[in-house]
Amino acid sequence: MSLTQYVYFAIASVDTTADEITRLLGVEPDEVTVRGSLTASPPVTPFCHCWKIRCCEPGLSVDEQIHQVIGRLRPRMEALTDLTTRLATEEGPGGTILQVERFFNRHDEKPSSSVDDTNLFGRRLDRAVVDFLAATGADLDVGEYDMTPSDD
């Protein structure tokens, strides 16, 4: 069974730009979206700014991907919690998320690694991850998708 997965930590804000988040945290994002940006593709205009740290490294378990993302942010924990607390107060909760995406049987891609080499299935959120989520006020969203073509 093929498996493709990635993890990201995102901070979204209607008013605080991704550039400002980068300046406040001192951490360069892997991906940003800009509220109201003008682009030909995609035609959808984001309703908020979004700043993301991602791990898409194949062959790692979800736990390892989560620890890679959090490991990049942990040295700036004080600035991160100050920012996420301020945004939650000004804009309400829900702007900070740890996202896990997993796609099973995605036939257009090669498997990320052999299941014999690494157990990529399952996950465990240890105390350090739970403490990180609590400190940043982040939601955890896990999406798992079976991409097996239907016989319809």
C-alpha positions in Angstrom: 0.0 0.0 0.0 1.5 3.4 -0.9 1.4 6.2 1.6 2.2 9.9 1.1 2.0 12.1 4.1 3.1 15.5 5.4 2.8 17.7 8.4 2.7 21.5 8.8 2.2 24.0 11.6 0.4 27.1 10.5 -0.5 30.5 11.9 -3.4 32.3 10.1 -4.4 35.9 10.6 -6.7 38.4 9.0 -4.6 41.3 10.1 -1.1 40.1 10.8 0.9 39.4 7.6 3.2 36.5 7.1 6.1 38.9 6.8 5.2 40.3 10.3 4.9 36.8 11.7 8.4 36.0 10.3 9.8 39.2 11.8 8.2 38.5 15.2 9.3 34.8 15.4 12.7 35.1 13.6 11.8 31.9 11.7 11.5 31.7 7.9 8.3 30.0 6.8 8.3 27.2 4.2 5.1 28.5 2.6 2.9 31.6 2.9 -0.4 32.8 1.5 -1.3 36.5 1.3 -4.7 37.8 2.1 -6.3 39.3 -1.0 -3.3 38.5 -3.2 -3.8 39.0 -6.9 -2.9 35.9 -8.9 -4.2 34.3 -12.1 -4.0 30.8 -10.6 -5.6 29.7 -8.4 -8.6 32.1 -8.8 -9.4 31.8 -5.1 -8.4 34.7 -3.0 -7.3 33.7 0.6 -9.4 35.3 3.3 -6.4 35.5 5.6 -2.6 35.6 5.7 -1.1 32.2 6.5 2.5 31.3 7.6 3.6 27.6 7.6 6.4 25.4 8.6 6.2 22.0 6.8 7.8 18.6 6.8 7.2 16.5 3.7 10.3 14.3 4.0 9.4 10.8 2.7 10.2 7.8 4.9 9.5 9.5 8.2 6.7 8.5 10.4 4.1 11.1 11.3 5.6 11.4 14.8 9.0 12.1 13.3 7.5 14.7 10.9 5.7 16.4 13.8 8.9 16.5 15.8 10.8 18.0 12.8 8.3 20.8 12.5 8.1 21.5 16.3 11.9 21.2 16.5 12.3 24.2 14.2 9.9 26.3 16.3 10.9 25.3 19.8 14.0 27.7 20.0 11.5 30.6 19.4 8.8 29.3 21.9 8.5 32.5 23.9 7.9 34.6 20.8 5.6 32.0 19.4 3.4 31.8 22.4 3.3 35.6 22.7 2.2 35.8 19.1 -0.4 33.0 19.2 -1.9 34.4 22.5 -2.1 37.9 21.0 -3.8 36.6 17.8 -6.3 34.5 19.8 -7.2 37.5 21.9 -7.5 39.8 18.9 -9.0 37.5 16.3 -10.4 34.5 18.3 -9.2 31.0 18.6 -8.6 28.7 15.6 -5.8 30.6 13.8 -3.1 28.2 14.8 -3.0 24.5 13.7 -0.9 21.5 13.5 -2.1 19.7 10.3 -1.4 16.1 9.4 -2.3 14.9 5.9 -2.1 11.2 4.8 -3.0 9.8 1.5 -3.3 6.0 1.1 -3.1 4.2 -2.3 -2.3 7.3 -4.2 -1.3 5.6 -7.5 0.1 8.6 -9.2 3.1 8.6 -6.7 5.6 6.0 -5.7 5.4 4.9 -2.1 7.4 7.1 0.2 9.3 4.1 1.6 8.9 0.4 2.2 6.7 -0.5 5.1 9.3 -3.2 5.9 11.9 -0.5 6.6 9.9 1.9 8.6 6.4 1.7 10.2 4.7 4.7 8.7 1.3 3.7 10.0 -0.2 4.8 13.3 0.9 7.8 15.3 1.5 8.8 18.9 1.4 12.3 20.3 3.9 12.4 23.2 3.7 14.8 26.1 6.1 17.2 24.3 3.8 17.5 21.4 0.7 17.9 23.6 2.5 20.6 25.6 3.5 22.4 22.4 -0.1 22.4 21.2 -1.4 23.6 24.5 1.2 26.4 24.8 0.5 27.7 21.3 -3.3 27.2 21.5 -3.1 25.1 18.3 -5.7 22.8 17.1 -4.7 19.4 15.8 -6.3 18.3 12.5 -5.6 14.9 11.0 -6.9 14.0 7.6 -6.5 10.5 6.2 -7.7 9.8 2.7 -8.1 6.5 0.8 -7.2 7.3 -2.8 -8.1 3.9 -4.2 -10.0 4.4 -7.5 -13.6 3.3 -7.2 -15.1 0.7 -9.5 -18.0 2.9 -10.5 
